[in-house]
Amino acid sequence: NPFNMETTISYSLPEATGIKLVIYNTHGQIIDIIDAGQKAAGTHRISWTGRDTNGTIVPSGVYLLKLYSSNPKTIATRKLVLLK
């Protein structure tokens, strides 16, 4: 799934729940929280523009996307590869 500066992330929820979508670098540091809050059941889409929480463009490399869900309590992880 390599991307160049912007990617769209889709995720589906079986029921309404609180979520948090977090981008981490390979050292486990939080790069950005791209979505958080209560979400309805169904499919959701959000874009990540390859920037950190300060709006700075991050370097090329491998990043991890984690989806935390509160009901049911779930953690899903996906690898993202940013190429410039």
Secondary structure, 3 states (H helix, E strand, C coil): CCECCCEEEEEEECCCEEEEEEEECCCCCEEEEEEEEEECCEEEEEEECCECCCCCECCCEEEEEEEEEECCEEEEEEEEEECC
